[in-house]
Amino acid sequence: MKDKENLVKLNEIEAALNTRWPENKIEPTLDRILALVDALGSPHLTYPTIHIAGTNGKTSTARMVDQLLANLGYRVGRYTSPHLESFTERISIKGGSISEVEMIKTYEDIHLYLDLIDSRQPHPISYFEALTAMAFVAFAEHPVDISVIEAGMGGQWDATNVISSAVSVMTPIGFDHMEYLGNTLEEIAQTKAGIFKPESNVVLAAQSAQVAKVLLAQVAKVSAQPFRQGVEFALKNRALAVGGQLISIQGVQGDYDEIFLPLYGDHQGNNAAVALAAVEVFAGVKLDTELVQDAFSKVSSPGRCEIVYKDPTVIIDAAHNPHGAGAIATTINTEFDFELVVGVISVLADKDVAGILKNLSAVLDYLVITENDSSRVMKPNLLAKMASEFFKEEQIEIIGDMNSAITYAIEKVALFNQVNEGVGAVVITGSVATAGMARSIVKGLARVK
């Protein structure tokens, strides 16, 4: 009975948070979050933090940093966004989502303060700002030894940027959220570089030349110490392995070989190098190689080239911009040997849809267009019209109900495998909302099977 009551209360909290400004609508300022954390007693300053920004790879990198720190004996709080299935996923303590009881308690601790700040600011506290403050409070109350905080959008005025980070991390920067961050890579990089703190340590993933120039200029401006992929650290080599890849990393403090990473894709190997460098910089010493090997062997990244069903293979990926779509296309083409790939796709209308479709056309043989439950979703007919620029008419199918779309795609691939004795796969992608819905649907199909 208590669990049912908690679930009802949790749903009420989520509904209350959803009445606030959505996280895709930004009024760029730190005024509201600063006022809120000040009223809460500055919980975000009671533990050291590793802050992660960038365009792609933030969540995977955060999960890797979390596991490495946990293996070092730290109690870790991790804050990531957006979520796949439950908003409680965003706040992780000691490797798992915050409990329903603790989520309820945390909201009850701060909701009066939310109303207070709402009454004093030109605009109310947003959904993302509220959840960010909840993470800060939960980590202070637990308490954690260190937090790993993923920036939401941008950096300079992102709600997470009230922290005083011991280490800042910048994953690869590409085009996304241009309506807020700018229309050039240089503008986007400048906004994201706003997370670099004076005289701090900054870990930089490999970047394009124009982005690197902007980031390094900001590093110099704040007198920070840079650690650059390809200079101070590097992914030395990688080889395909059953269930993932085997990598070797030149760390900031030394070399680490024969690391099994149960994730697919060159981009995940690079994320691992960045994550290891961040933890080395934080710890200030070379880590034990066996500890590193054990940590990476435990890493998972739900919704990132995640195999969620077998016979036939169903892969879910949360790619929501051209860079992400290119990464999953390259991974499928180079690390798997599928003879047929059927895509189930739903995207958000405010994204670079043409760029996403163009990159997916390099890997998908057929396209099943559907609709996720986001209010920002692009309607299937419009998505199909845009897809016709990259796919032939006979390659496109519209099935608006996602459950039916996934079932159709699975049956199509299963029939191909049976008739041709081949190996086909279903790839479900296009947005985080799509990935989250798909995970729940496929879990249900697996139970029925």
Secondary structure as GFF3:
##gff-version 3
##sequence-region A 1 449
A	DSSP	alpha_helix	2	18	.	.	.	ID=ss1
A	DSSP	alpha_helix	31	39	.	.	.	ID=ss2
A	DSSP	three_ten_helix	43	45	.	.	.	ID=ss3
A	DSSP	beta_strand	49	53	.	.	.	ID=ss4
A	DSSP	alpha_helix	58	71	.	.	.	ID=ss5
A	DSSP	beta_strand	76	79	.	.	.	ID=ss6
A	DSSP	three_ten_helix	87	90	.	.	.	ID=ss7
A	DSSP	beta_strand	91	93	.	.	.	ID=ss8
A	DSSP	beta_strand	96	97	.	.	.	ID=ss9
A	DSSP	alpha_helix	100	120	.	.	.	ID=ss10
A	DSSP	alpha_helix	127	141	.	.	.	ID=ss11
A	DSSP	beta_strand	146	150	.	.	.	ID=ss12
A	DSSP	three_ten_helix	159	162	.	.	.	ID=ss13
A	DSSP	beta_strand	167	170	.	.	.	ID=ss14
A	DSSP	alpha_helix	178	181	.	.	.	ID=ss15
A	DSSP	alpha_helix	185	192	.	.	.	ID=ss16
A	DSSP	three_ten_helix	193	195	.	.	.	ID=ss17
A	DSSP	beta_strand	201	204	.	.	.	ID=ss18
A	DSSP	alpha_helix	209	221	.	.	.	ID=ss19
A	DSSP	beta_strand	225	228	.	.	.	ID=ss20
A	DSSP	beta_strand	234	241	.	.	.	ID=ss21
A	DSSP	beta_strand	244	250	.	.	.	ID=ss22
A	DSSP	beta_strand	255	261	.	.	.	ID=ss23
A	DSSP	alpha_helix	266	283	.	.	.	ID=ss24
A	DSSP	alpha_helix	289	297	.	.	.	ID=ss25
A	DSSP	beta_strand	306	309	.	.	.	ID=ss26
A	DSSP	beta_strand	313	316	.	.	.	ID=ss27
A	DSSP	alpha_helix	322	335	.	.	.	ID=ss28
A	DSSP	beta_strand	340	345	.	.	.	ID=ss29
A	DSSP	alpha_helix	353	360	.	.	.	ID=ss30
A	DSSP	beta_strand	366	369	.	.	.	ID=ss31
A	DSSP	alpha_helix	380	387	.	.	.	ID=ss32
A	DSSP	three_ten_helix	393	395	.	.	.	ID=ss33
A	DSSP	beta_strand	396	398	.	.	.	ID=ss34
A	DSSP	alpha_helix	402	420	.	.	.	ID=ss35
A	DSSP	beta_strand	424	429	.	.	.	ID=ss36
A	DSSP	alpha_helix	432	448	.	.	.	ID=ss37
###
